[in-house]
Amino acid sequence: MSIVLSRDSQVRVMEDTVTDAEKYFGQFCSLLAAYTRKTARLRDKADQLVRQLTDFANTENPEMRATMRNFAEDLAKVQDYRQAEVERLETKVIWPLKLYGAHIKQTRAEIKKFKQVQKNEMKQLEKLEKLRQKSPSDRQMISQAETGVQRASVDASRITHQLEEVIDTFQKQKLKDLQKIFLDFVTIEMVFHAKAVEVYSSAFQILESYDLDRDLEDFRTKMHGVYGHYDARPFKDTTSSPAVPWALTGQSAQTTIRSQRRDKEEEESTEHSAEEDPVEDLRGQGRAPQQ
Amino acid sequence: MSIVLSRDSQVRVMEDTVTDAEKYFGQFCSLLAAYTRKTARLRDKADQLVRQLTDFANTENPEMRATMRNFAEDLAKVQDYRQAEVERLETKVIWPLKLYGAHIKQTRAEIKKFKQVQKNEMKQLEKLEKLRQKSPSDRQMISQAETGVQRASVDASRITHQLEEVIDTFQKQKLKDLQKIFLDFVTIEMVFHAKAVEVYSSAFQILESYDLDRDLEDFRTKMHGVYGHYDARPFKDTTSSPAVPWALTGQSAQTTIRSQRRDKEEEESTEHSAEEDPVEDLRGQGRAPQQ
């Protein structure tokens, strides 16, 4: 009987392992999906800011115009990296966590099978005990029941070993996957933050090198009505872009991809009215991957 | 008459300057406030993940338990830096942008005053023109009207200079503030991202040094029912924390502050049901500042 009780506590450990995995992987999955959605919303807000900065730049004199455009471009770059972060979190973190559902279902089925075999062993044992009490002299019946117990015990023992292997594999895979998923999460976040530091350093330079006096000179000329001068001054921009609105130019392959994402977003922006819709929010997923 | 027209176009430049500033500063303010709110939501989601990771850690064997606790602690650190980011954005970016409302109102009043003086000049000029056409011989009346025009013109000229100074100061301040506000924005973001890179690097080390084999050994012992062993093994944790849930321990001053923030959040979490409420969302502002 003690081996049956030991098996019973063993199956409880196995069940707890699977139940906890199901519970926590489910929670990690939905929390990380929510985290990714919030990140996508942050990207959307910053994208809106980029557009406003570009519009504003066009109302300013050349000095501030160039500063604001270049700053907006850097801010847009950070959002492209954020977009890449969102896509990577979807693929390397949320998706593997979702797959766990199927994996756990399968293991649950194995445990159920074992429990039935375990129940049969108990039944045979009870039958034998009853016989021993009711008809202790019926050697033949007792012998038959003993054979039944033995057979059930062998079955239970065999399937216990099978299940042990299943759970061992399950746990090993779970621990490995957990390590891998969170390592991926940390790597994705680390890459994004490192890129953001890089781009913001450039943005800092841009803003710091803004020449207020030169800008005020232009403004004063404009205010005093000497038109023509302030537009004639060469457009001080580090890139070779013409003086047309930023969003319409494609200066390099990277910028083109970026602009496409942004253009697409502008097209979609009318559909974005239900801003807090969680489905709407991750629509960025399908976009061209960014570096 | 041409000087009046020139003044008219001058005042239009001035008005545009103030109108554009009002429009864009307002938009920047609301977009950056939204950006800050989304950041606060991202922090909330990550805080929830921290709590789940800690709960999960308690269901695992010592090896994974220590790994998950230390990882959760690092993830919590990132949220503390995010909290500092939110508070700094509020103080150094959103607040100064909000103050612009009052500043612009004042400049608007100055322009209005100028326009009335300008209108009076126009009226005097029209009066003179009419007189010259209707009674070109009435020298006395024409002379009086001419004096009226001269006086109005002197007034307009005087107030134009005053307004020029007001607008000049306004524009100078606007450009300076704009540079300062966005430099502060970039600095705040840069500091946050740099800190995040630092903490995630540590988190990466923690996850990578996780010993799967040792953990599986413990699991197998547990599954085979040799109780007592896996709990007796010394708790492998780099910190000196006892084996009680992480959120309840205060290992250092910094951790204590952090835990307080987290405890406070847990208390408040029941009130957080209206998750998308924009006012609810920035309630973090009042918390103890983090480094």
Interface residues (C-beta under 8 A of the other chain):
Chain A: S6 S9 Q10 V13 M14 D16 T17 D20 Y24 Q27 F28 L31 L32 A34 Y35 K38 T39 R41 L42 K45 A46 Q48 L49 Q52 L53 D55 F56 T59 M64 T67 F71 V78 E164 I167 D168 Q171 K172 L175 K176 L178 Q179 F182 L183 V186 T187 E189 M190 H193 A194 A196 V197 Y200 S201 A203 F204 L207 E208 Y210 L212 D215 L216 F219 R220 K222 M223 H224 G225 E276
Chain B: S6 S9 Q10 V13 M14 D16 T17 D20 Y24 Q27 F28 L31 L32 A34 Y35 K38 T39 R41 L42 K45 A46 Q48 L49 Q52 L53 D55 F56 T59 M64 T67 F71 V78 E164 I167 D168 Q171 K172 L175 K176 L178 Q179 F182 L183 V186 T187 E189 M190 H193 A194 A196 V197 Y200 S201 A203 F204 L207 E208 Y210 L212 D215 L216 F219 R220 K222 M223 H224 G225 E276
